[in-house]
Every structure is written in C-alpha cells, then in structure tokens.
Amino acid sequence: MIDEDKIVVHAEPVERDRTNYIVRWDLAFDELPGWFEQLWTRTDDRQRYELCCIPFFPYGVSLGDIVEFPDGAAPRVVAKSGHRTVRLIVEDVAFAHERHHELHGAIAATGAAMEFCRFRGHERGYGAVDLADDAQVDAVLAVFGAFHERSVISWEWADPKDG
C-alpha cells in the first residue's frame, strides 16, 4: 500500500492543457524508497509518455522528454526535449510562507517556467524550473545566486544536459 503522505504532486503543471494521462514515478529509483511523484503526461499509446510538468525529484528528465515505464524497472528516457531542469528548496520558512512571490516573480521575469511541488509534512517550499535555452540558464542562475547569497534558497541541477 502506498502512503499518500509520500506522494509529491504537481498542482499546476505548466502544460496542463496538453495532458491526457498521469503517471506515478517510483522514486525508489532516485534513492527515495517509498516515495512517488505524480507526473502529468501526454500519451497516445500508453507506452511512451511526454512529460507535461517539470519533474522535481527524478534526475535526468525534463519537461517535454519522452519516457517509458518498463514493469519492475527504472523509467527510461527514450527522447530528450532539449530542456534542462534545476530544482530549488526555499530554506527560509518565513520567506516561503510570506514572500515567495518575490522569488517567483524574479524567475518569471527570466521567461523560464516554474512549478512548486507540495507534499504533506514539509513547511519549506520546493520548486523546479524549466530551462528551455542557454539565455534562460544564465538568467535563472543569476536569480538563484542572488537569493542563495541571502540564504533564502539552495538549488541543484536535476537535469543539466539535453542529451
């Protein structure tokens, strides 16, 4: 039985209007046994799924990638979209609750798409940012640097390369 408190959900997937199927990514393959992430996808054959949200926990996948889910095995990327993903944690809980709009606005100003993920029992804010091109990479990393210097966020690459 799956513990509902250990399912990461995407409340507002960036390409919600394109989705027709939700998959559950087993995060045991990403060193989080017992955890799952609900990913919004598009599929025509229920064998290959295009990611329509920005993955938070899985490494090596980004918005628009095509993924297969073999039974009992780790999900497999069969086609990369060319996008990259960074994820962040809002370390300052007061900032996460009262001033997150500052961070969200700064990222939105770069043209990059962002999703906040939520799961029960965690007060800090968690987000994933889609980087469609090198200009967005530079702009978003500059924003992250400014907030990191103030000890507001920490961040890491989730999918640094497009191939």
C-alpha positions in Angstrom: 0.0 0.0 0.0 1.3 3.5 -0.9 1.5 6.1 1.9 -0.5 9.1 0.5 1.8 11.4 2.5 4.7 10.3 0.4 3.3 11.3 -3.0 4.7 14.5 -4.5 2.0 16.3 -6.6 2.1 19.0 -9.2 -0.9 21.3 -8.5 -0.3 23.5 -11.6 1.6 21.6 -14.3 2.9 24.1 -16.9 1.4 22.1 -19.8 -1.8 21.0 -18.1 -3.8 21.7 -21.3 -1.8 19.1 -23.2 -2.1 16.3 -20.7 -4.2 13.2 -21.0 -2.6 10.8 -18.5 -1.0 10.9 -15.1 1.8 8.5 -14.2 3.3 7.7 -10.8 7.1 7.7 -10.9 8.6 5.4 -8.3 11.3 7.5 -6.6 13.0 4.4 -5.2 15.0 4.6 -8.5 16.1 8.0 -7.4 17.2 6.9 -3.9 13.9 7.8 -2.2 12.3 4.4 -1.4 8.6 4.5 -0.5 8.1 7.9 -2.3 6.4 8.6 -5.6 5.9 11.6 -7.8 2.7 12.2 -9.8 3.7 13.4 -13.2 1.4 14.9 -15.8 2.0 13.4 -19.3 0.7 13.1 -22.8 0.5 9.7 -24.4 -1.2 8.2 -27.5 -0.2 4.6 -26.8 0.3 4.2 -23.0 3.8 3.0 -23.8 5.6 6.3 -24.3 4.8 9.4 -22.2 5.7 13.0 -22.9 6.3 14.9 -19.7 3.9 17.9 -19.4 5.1 19.1 -16.0 8.5 19.9 -14.6 9.8 16.9 -12.7 11.1 17.7 -9.2 12.7 14.5 -7.7 13.7 12.4 -10.7 17.2 13.0 -12.0 17.9 13.2 -15.7 14.5 14.2 -17.0 12.9 17.5 -18.1 9.7 19.0 -19.5 8.9 17.5 -22.9 11.1 14.4 -22.6 9.6 11.1 -23.8 9.7 8.4 -21.1 8.8 4.6 -21.0 7.9 2.8 -17.7 9.1 -0.8 -18.1 7.4 -3.1 -15.5 9.6 -3.5 -12.4 12.5 -1.4 -13.9 13.5 2.2 -13.7 11.8 4.6 -16.1 13.7 5.1 -19.2 14.1 8.3 -21.3 13.8 7.5 -25.0 13.9 11.1 -26.3 15.2 14.3 -24.8 13.4 17.6 -25.4 16.5 19.8 -25.2 15.2 21.4 -21.9 17.1 21.3 -18.7 15.8 21.3 -15.1 17.0 22.9 -11.8 15.3 22.4 -8.5 15.3 24.6 -5.5 14.4 24.5 -1.9 13.3 27.6 -0.1 15.3 27.2 3.1 13.9 30.2 4.9 10.5 29.1 6.1 9.2 32.6 6.8 10.2 33.6 3.3 8.5 30.5 1.8 5.2 31.5 3.5 5.2 35.3 3.3 7.4 36.4 0.5 7.7 33.6 -2.0 6.1 35.9 -4.7 9.5 37.8 -4.8 11.3 34.6 -5.9 8.5 33.5 -8.2 8.4 37.0 -9.8 12.2 37.1 -10.3 12.1 33.7 -12.0 9.1 34.5 -14.1 10.9 37.7 -15.3 13.5 35.5 -17.0 10.9 33.8 -19.1 11.5 30.4 -17.5 8.6 28.2 -16.4 8.4 27.1 -12.7 6.3 24.8 -10.7 6.1 24.5 -6.9 5.7 20.9 -5.6 3.9 20.1 -2.4 3.8 17.2 -0.1 2.5 16.8 3.4 4.5 17.5 6.4 7.1 19.8 4.8 7.0 23.5 5.5 9.7 24.7 3.1 8.9 25.5 -0.5 10.1 23.2 -3.2 10.2 24.1 -6.8 11.5 23.0 -10.2 12.4 25.4 -13.0 12.4 24.5 -16.7 15.2 26.0 -18.8 14.4 26.0 -22.5 17.7 27.6 -23.7 21.1 29.0 -22.7 19.7 32.5 -22.1 17.3 31.2 -19.5 20.1 29.2 -17.9 22.1 32.3 -17.4 19.2 34.4 -16.2 17.8 31.9 -13.8 21.2 31.1 -12.3 21.8 34.8 -11.7 18.4 35.0 -9.9 19.4 31.9 -7.8 22.7 33.4 -7.0 21.1 36.5 -5.5 18.7 34.5 -3.4 21.3 31.9 -2.4 23.6 34.7 -1.1 20.8 35.8 1.2 20.4 32.2 2.5 16.9 32.1 1.1 17.3 29.1 -1.2 19.5 26.2 -2.1 19.4 24.7 -5.6 20.9 21.9 -7.7 20.8 20.6 -11.2 18.2 17.8 -11.7 18.8 17.5 -15.5 21.8 19.6 -16.5 22.3 18.3 -20.0 20.0 17.9 -23.0 21.5 14.6 -24.2 
